[in-house]
């Protein structure tokens, strides 16, 4: 339970206090299929693990951020995709 609470608290801070954005976790089954397919094509050797909705502090939806892990290297990759399917960020 402590880990879950810590994880939620850590996610609440994602994006930095001064970024002007808020990231909230979203279940993968609630992410549109076209967004998942784009993420899979951007991170071919990685397995999708998490998804977040990125919004402005006033609540305007900006993008989905999809996080994946490469099972061979252990590297975590992240791609931001706007609602129209355009890749807007890569990490």
C-alpha positions in Angstrom: 0.0 0.0 0.0 2.8 2.4 0.8 4.4 1.8 -2.6 1.1 2.5 -4.3 0.7 5.8 -2.4 4.3 6.7 -3.1 3.8 6.0 -6.8 0.7 8.1 -7.0 2.5 10.9 -5.2 5.4 10.7 -7.5 3.2 10.7 -10.6 1.4 13.8 -9.3 4.7 15.6 -9.6 5.5 14.5 -13.2 6.1 17.3 -15.6 7.7 19.6 -13.0 6.0 22.2 -11.0 6.7 25.0 -13.5 6.0 23.1 -16.7 2.4 24.3 -16.9 1.2 20.7 -17.5 -0.3 17.9 -15.4 0.1 14.2 -16.1 -2.5 11.7 -14.9 -2.3 7.9 -15.3 -4.8 6.3 -17.6 -5.5 2.6 -18.1 -4.1 1.3 -21.4 -7.5 0.0 -22.4 -8.8 3.6 -22.3 -6.1 4.8 -24.7 -7.4 5.0 -28.3 -6.2 2.1 -30.5 -4.6 4.4 -33.1 -2.5 6.0 -30.3 -1.3 2.6 -29.1 -0.4 1.6 -32.7 1.6 4.8 -33.2 3.4 4.2 -29.9 4.2 0.6 -30.9 5.6 1.7 -34.2 7.8 4.4 -32.5 9.1 2.0 -29.9 9.3 -1.2 -31.9 11.4 -3.4 -29.6 9.8 -2.1 -26.4 6.7 -3.4 -24.5 4.2 -0.7 -23.5 3.8 -0.5 -19.8 2.0 2.8 -18.8 0.0 5.6 -20.3 -0.7 9.1 -19.1 -2.9 12.0 -20.2 -1.0 15.3 -20.3 -3.2 18.4 -19.8 -2.7 22.0 -19.1 -3.2 23.1 -15.5 -6.6 24.5 -16.5 -7.6 21.0 -17.8 -7.2 21.3 -21.6 -6.1 17.8 -22.9 -2.7 18.0 -24.8 -1.4 14.5 -25.4 -1.1 10.9 -24.4 2.3 9.9 -23.0 3.0 6.3 -23.5 5.9 4.6 -21.6 7.5 1.3 -22.7 10.4 -0.8 -21.6 12.9 -2.6 -23.9 13.2 -6.1 -22.5 16.7 -6.6 -24.0 18.3 -3.4 -22.6 15.9 -2.5 -19.8 15.8 1.0 -21.2 12.5 3.0 -20.6 11.2 4.9 -23.6 8.5 7.5 -23.7 6.6 9.0 -26.6 4.0 11.8 -26.5 1.2 11.7 -29.1 -1.5 14.3 -29.6 -5.1 13.4 -30.1 -4.7 13.6 -33.9 -1.9 11.0 -33.8 1.0 13.4 -34.3 4.2 12.5 -32.3 5.0 15.6 -30.2 7.7 14.3 -27.9 10.2 11.5 -27.5 12.4 10.5 -24.6 
